Amino acid sequence: MLACVASDCKTYPAGASLAQLPKITTAMPGSRLSGSRANWYYLTILVPRLSCKSSGDEARPPHRREQAGRHPQNQRGTRWRWMRPAMARLIGLRGFLYVAIAAVWTLGGRASPAEPLRLVTDLSLGPFENLSDDEAPGFSVEVLRQVFAAMGQDASFEAFPLNRSWTMIARGEADGIFSSWRSSERERICTFPDEPLKQERWVFFVRTADIGKLKFSSFDDLVGHDVAVHGPVPGLFEQPVVSPELWKFLREHHNMVETTGGIVSLRLLAAGRVDYAVVNLTGGMLYIARKGLSGKIEPLLSRSVIEDGYYVCFSKARVSPSLVDAFSRALRQFKQTEAFQAIYRKYFP
């Protein structure tokens, strides 16, 4: 029989044992598979040995040009025609082998669920993550620890500036980033689970004194009023916190005031420098409570500016789809427990 790895083939006795056959190690880029954790695959193809002679060559009578004493170098074209059937079979075999190797590479993935995941985040999402506080590391961190523990999956959590975190994902230096919004651009390099860590609403906040005078039933309600909006973070993955349609509307009417975050937007609103502020509802209410602004600033809840979830964005280069699916199921199940409710009440009383 003939056993091959890629295009390197070697003939082995028909009764050769598995240990005698060639083996290859496959690892997805950045998956850190090595040593005893590597996946070994034996690729054995049983084929008849190929020859450069076509069937019946031994019995082929001499060509009349050979009989005429033509120089051997001038017989190359004739010999090539004899070799075409065998070469076609060889090319077909190699093509099959390349497909098989590609399939093995695709299946390489992460060696086992127990291999530690490296997850990164930024430092700007208040109650969601605060790794510097051991007692209250953040809603997302505590939920993820519980979910991964239930999966038997080790994970580490590190905080970096936002752009650096995304750069690490793009370069395959980390397994995932949290807590992240979902977007088509991010889906190019990430797999998002079906289940978000938390569903969130972005709404308009106004001063309590303007309740009844200011509303948001359509974009036209915003005309003539300054609106504070968290501008896109410059860098690898820019994305405003409002819909493209609203962003365009505010730009065209020259009434958008870009800020560096929701807290800054609420400060401008409290100071009377803008009339509306777009902020996520959870973060806005926490800020109002902490700064003693209750009764001074209120959200308009009749209509959301945008609704989205906070997700774990898993690197396509390093994490298999099956692990992402398992995570989504485990997270959905954990949300049904009292332990999840306790974490939720801790950060969102």
C-alpha positions as CSV (number, residue, x, y, z in Angstrom):
1,M,0.0,0.0,0.0
2,L,1.0,3.6,-0.4
3,A,0.8,6.0,2.6
4,C,1.1,9.7,1.9
5,V,1.5,13.0,3.8
6,A,0.8,15.9,1.4
7,S,2.8,15.0,-1.7
8,D,5.4,12.8,0.1
9,C,4.4,9.2,-0.5
10,K,6.1,6.0,0.5
11,T,5.4,2.3,-0.1
12,Y,4.7,0.1,2.9
13,P,4.0,-3.6,3.2
14,A,0.3,-4.5,3.1
15,G,0.5,-5.7,6.8
16,A,2.2,-2.6,8.1
17,S,1.2,-1.5,11.6
18,L,-0.2,1.9,12.5
19,A,3.0,2.9,14.2
20,Q,4.9,2.4,10.9
21,L,2.7,4.8,9.0
22,P,3.5,8.5,8.6
23,K,1.8,11.0,10.9
24,I,1.3,14.7,10.9
25,T,0.6,17.3,13.6
26,T,-1.9,20.1,12.9
27,A,-2.5,23.2,14.9
28,M,-4.6,26.2,14.1
29,P,-2.6,29.5,14.0
30,G,-2.2,30.8,17.6
31,S,-3.9,27.8,19.2
32,R,-0.7,26.9,21.0
33,L,-1.1,23.1,20.4
34,S,2.1,21.3,21.2
35,G,3.6,18.3,22.9
36,S,1.1,15.9,24.4
37,R,-1.8,18.3,23.6
38,A,-1.3,18.1,19.9
39,N,-3.7,16.1,17.7
40,W,-2.0,13.3,15.7
41,Y,-3.6,12.2,12.5
42,Y,-2.7,9.1,10.4
43,L,-3.5,9.6,6.7
44,T,-3.3,6.3,4.8
45,I,-4.5,5.9,1.3
46,L,-4.6,2.5,-0.3
47,V,-3.8,2.8,-4.0
48,P,-2.1,0.7,-6.6
49,R,1.4,1.8,-7.3
50,L,1.6,4.1,-10.3
51,S,4.1,3.6,-13.1
52,C,5.2,5.9,-15.8
53,K,4.4,3.1,-18.3
54,S,0.9,2.8,-19.5
55,S,-0.8,-0.6,-19.2
56,G,0.6,-3.0,-21.8
57,D,3.8,-1.0,-22.4
58,E,5.9,-4.1,-22.1
59,A,4.0,-5.6,-25.0
60,R,3.9,-2.5,-27.1
61,P,5.6,-3.0,-30.4
62,P,8.4,-0.6,-31.4
63,H,7.3,2.6,-33.1
64,R,8.2,2.7,-36.7
65,R,10.2,5.9,-36.2
66,E,12.2,4.1,-33.5
67,Q,12.7,1.3,-36.0
68,A,14.0,3.9,-38.4
69,G,16.7,4.8,-35.8
70,R,15.3,8.2,-34.7
71,H,17.4,9.8,-31.9
72,P,16.0,9.0,-28.4
73,Q,15.8,12.8,-27.6
74,N,13.2,13.2,-30.4
75,Q,11.0,10.6,-28.8
76,R,10.0,12.8,-25.7
77,G,6.7,13.9,-27.1
78,T,5.8,10.3,-27.9
79,R,6.8,9.1,-24.4
80,W,4.8,11.9,-22.8
81,R,1.7,10.7,-24.5
82,W,2.3,7.2,-23.0
83,M,2.7,8.8,-19.5
84,R,-0.5,10.9,-19.6
85,P,-2.9,8.4,-18.1
86,A,-0.5,7.6,-15.2
87,M,0.3,11.3,-14.6
88,A,-3.4,12.1,-14.5
89,R,-3.9,9.5,-11.9
90,L,-1.0,10.9,-9.9
91,I,-2.3,14.4,-10.1
92,G,-5.8,13.2,-9.0
93,L,-4.2,11.5,-6.0
94,R,-2.3,14.6,-4.9
95,G,-5.4,16.7,-5.3
96,F,-7.3,14.4,-3.1
97,L,-4.5,14.4,-0.5
98,Y,-4.4,18.2,-0.4
99,V,-8.1,18.3,0.2
100,A,-7.7,15.7,3.0
101,I,-4.9,17.7,4.6
102,A,-7.0,20.8,4.5
103,A,-9.8,19.0,6.3
104,V,-7.5,17.8,9.0
105,W,-6.2,21.3,9.4
106,T,-9.7,22.6,9.7
107,L,-10.5,20.0,12.4
108,G,-7.3,20.8,14.4
109,G,-8.8,23.6,16.4
110,R,-8.4,23.8,20.2
111,A,-7.1,20.5,21.6
112,S,-9.5,20.3,24.5
113,P,-12.1,22.4,26.4
114,A,-9.6,22.5,29.3
115,E,-7.0,24.5,27.5
116,P,-7.0,28.0,29.1
117,L,-8.7,30.8,27.2
118,R,-7.1,34.3,27.2
119,L,-9.9,36.9,27.3
120,V,-9.2,40.7,27.2
121,T,-11.3,43.8,27.8
122,D,-10.9,47.5,28.2
123,L,-11.3,49.7,31.3
124,S,-14.3,51.9,30.4
125,L,-17.5,49.9,31.1
126,G,-18.0,50.7,34.7
127,P,-20.2,47.9,36.3
128,F,-19.3,45.4,33.6
129,E,-15.6,45.0,34.4
130,N,-13.2,46.4,36.9
131,L,-10.3,43.9,37.3
132,S,-8.5,46.1,39.8
133,D,-11.3,45.4,42.4
134,D,-11.0,41.8,43.7
135,E,-14.3,42.2,45.6
136,A,-16.3,43.6,42.7
137,P,-14.4,42.7,39.4
138,G,-17.5,43.5,37.3
139,F,-20.7,41.9,36.2
140,S,-19.2,40.3,33.1
141,V,-16.2,38.9,34.9
142,E,-18.2,37.2,37.6
143,V,-20.7,35.8,35.1
144,L,-17.9,34.5,32.8
145,R,-16.1,32.8,35.8
146,Q,-19.3,31.0,36.7
147,V,-20.1,29.9,33.1
148,F,-16.6,28.7,32.3
149,A,-16.4,26.8,35.6
150,A,-19.6,25.0,34.7
151,M,-18.0,24.1,31.3
152,G,-14.8,22.9,32.9
153,Q,-13.0,25.6,30.9
154,D,-10.1,27.6,32.4
155,A,-9.9,31.2,31.4
156,S,-7.9,34.3,32.3
157,F,-9.0,37.9,32.1
158,E,-6.8,40.9,31.3
159,A,-7.5,44.6,30.9
160,F,-6.0,46.8,28.1
161,P,-7.0,50.0,26.3
162,L,-9.8,49.4,23.8
163,N,-7.7,49.7,20.6
164,R,-5.0,47.4,22.0
165,S,-7.5,44.8,23.0
166,W,-9.0,44.7,19.4
167,T,-5.5,44.6,17.9
168,M,-4.7,41.6,20.0
169,I,-7.8,39.9,18.6
170,A,-7.0,40.8,15.1
171,R,-3.4,39.4,15.4
172,G,-4.5,36.2,17.1
173,E,-2.9,37.0,20.4
174,A,-6.1,36.6,22.5
175,D,-9.0,34.2,22.4
176,G,-11.8,36.8,22.9
177,I,-12.8,40.2,24.0
178,F,-15.6,41.3,26.3
179,S,-18.0,43.1,26.8
180,S,-18.4,43.9,23.1
181,W,-21.2,45.1,20.8
182,R,-22.0,43.1,17.8
183,S,-21.3,44.5,14.3
184,S,-20.7,43.2,10.8
185,E,-17.1,44.5,10.9
186,R,-16.3,42.7,14.0
187,E,-17.9,39.5,12.7
188,R,-15.1,39.3,10.1
189,I,-12.6,38.2,12.7
190,C,-14.9,37.1,15.6
191,T,-17.6,34.6,16.3
192,F,-20.4,35.9,18.5
193,P,-22.4,33.5,20.6
194,D,-26.2,33.6,20.3
195,E,-26.6,34.5,23.9
196,P,-25.4,38.0,25.1
197,L,-24.0,38.6,28.5
198,K,-26.6,41.3,28.9
199,Q,-29.2,43.0,26.7
200,E,-28.9,46.8,26.8
201,R,-30.8,49.9,25.6
202,W,-29.4,53.2,24.6
203,V,-31.9,56.0,25.2
204,F,-32.1,59.8,25.4
205,F,-31.7,61.5,28.8
206,V,-33.1,65.0,29.4
207,R,-33.3,67.3,32.3
208,T,-36.3,66.7,34.6
209,A,-37.4,70.3,34.1
210,D,-37.8,69.6,30.3
211,I,-39.9,66.5,30.7
212,G,-43.1,67.2,28.7
213,K,-41.4,69.8,26.6
214,L,-38.8,67.5,25.0
215,K,-39.6,64.1,23.6
216,F,-38.4,61.5,21.1
217,S,-41.0,60.1,18.9
218,S,-39.1,60.9,15.6
219,F,-35.9,62.4,14.5
220,D,-37.7,65.7,13.9
221,D,-38.1,66.2,17.6
222,L,-34.4,66.7,17.8
223,V,-34.2,69.6,15.4
224,G,-33.1,72.8,17.0
225,H,-31.7,71.0,20.1
226,D,-28.0,70.1,20.8
227,V,-27.6,66.4,21.3
228,A,-24.6,64.8,23.1
229,V,-23.4,61.6,21.5
230,H,-20.5,59.3,22.4
231,G,-18.3,59.6,19.3
232,P,-16.7,56.6,17.7
233,V,-13.4,55.5,19.2
234,P,-10.7,56.1,16.6
235,G,-8.8,53.0,15.7
236,L,-9.3,49.5,14.4
237,F,-13.1,49.2,15.0
238,E,-14.9,52.5,14.9
239,Q,-18.6,52.4,15.7
240,P,-20.9,55.1,16.9
241,V,-23.5,54.3,19.6
242,V,-26.4,55.4,17.5
243,S,-27.8,54.1,14.2
244,P,-26.2,55.3,11.0
245,E,-29.5,57.0,10.1
246,L,-29.6,59.1,13.3
247,W,-25.9,59.8,13.0
248,K,-26.4,61.2,9.5
249,F,-29.5,63.2,10.6
250,L,-27.6,64.9,13.4
251,R,-24.7,65.6,11.1
252,E,-26.9,67.2,8.5
253,H,-28.7,69.4,11.1
254,H,-25.4,70.4,12.8
255,N,-26.7,69.7,16.3
256,M,-24.5,66.8,17.4
257,V,-22.0,67.3,20.1
258,E,-19.5,64.5,20.1
259,T,-18.1,63.4,23.5
260,T,-15.7,60.8,24.8
261,G,-18.2,58.8,26.7
262,G,-21.7,58.6,28.3
263,I,-20.5,60.2,31.6
264,V,-19.2,63.2,29.7
265,S,-22.5,63.4,27.9
266,L,-24.5,63.4,31.1
267,R,-22.2,66.1,32.6
268,L,-22.9,68.4,29.7
269,L,-26.6,67.7,30.1
270,A,-26.6,68.5,33.8
271,A,-24.7,71.7,33.1
272,G,-27.3,72.8,30.6
273,R,-24.9,72.8,27.7
274,V,-26.9,70.2,25.7
275,D,-30.6,69.3,25.6
276,Y,-30.4,65.6,25.0
277,A,-27.7,63.0,25.8
278,V,-27.6,59.5,24.3
279,V,-26.4,57.0,27.0
280,N,-27.0,53.3,27.7
281,L,-29.8,53.1,30.2
282,T,-28.0,50.9,32.8
283,G,-24.9,53.1,32.9
284,G,-26.8,56.3,32.9
285,M,-29.0,55.4,35.9
286,L,-26.0,54.2,37.9
287,Y,-24.2,57.5,37.2
288,I,-27.3,59.5,38.2
289,A,-27.6,57.6,41.5
290,R,-23.9,57.9,42.3
291,K,-23.7,61.7,41.6
292,G,-26.8,62.6,43.4
293,L,-28.6,63.7,40.2
294,S,-31.8,61.9,40.8
295,G,-34.7,64.2,40.2
296,K,-32.5,66.4,37.9
297,I,-31.9,64.0,35.0
298,E,-34.3,61.4,33.6
299,P,-34.4,59.0,30.7
300,L,-37.1,59.1,27.9
301,L,-38.2,55.5,27.9
302,S,-40.9,55.7,25.2
303,R,-38.5,54.8,22.5
304,S,-34.9,53.4,22.4
305,V,-32.2,55.0,20.3
306,I,-30.7,51.6,19.7
307,E,-30.9,48.2,21.4
308,D,-28.1,45.7,21.5
309,G,-26.3,43.2,23.7
310,Y,-22.9,43.0,25.3
311,Y,-21.2,39.8,24.1
312,V,-18.0,37.9,24.3
313,C,-16.4,38.1,20.9
314,F,-14.4,34.9,20.3
315,S,-11.5,34.9,17.9
316,K,-12.2,32.9,14.7
317,A,-8.5,32.0,14.4
318,R,-8.2,30.5,17.9
319,V,-11.6,29.3,19.1
320,S,-13.7,26.6,17.4
321,P,-17.4,27.2,16.6
322,S,-18.3,24.2,18.8
323,L,-16.8,25.8,21.9
324,V,-18.7,29.1,21.1
325,D,-21.9,27.1,20.9
326,A,-21.2,25.3,24.1
327,F,-20.5,28.6,25.8
328,S,-23.8,30.1,24.5
329,R,-25.7,27.1,25.9
330,A,-24.0,27.3,29.3
331,L,-24.6,31.0,29.6
332,R,-28.3,30.6,28.8
333,Q,-28.6,27.9,31.4
334,F,-26.7,30.0,34.0
335,K,-29.1,32.9,33.5
336,Q,-31.8,30.7,34.9
337,T,-30.1,30.2,38.3
338,E,-30.2,32.2,41.5
339,A,-26.5,32.6,41.3
340,F,-26.9,34.7,38.2
341,Q,-29.7,36.8,39.8
342,A,-27.4,37.5,42.8
343,I,-24.6,38.8,40.5
344,Y,-27.1,40.9,38.6
345,R,-28.5,42.5,41.8
346,K,-25.0,43.2,43.0
347,Y,-24.1,45.4,40.0
348,F,-27.5,46.6,38.9
349,P,-29.5,47.1,42.1
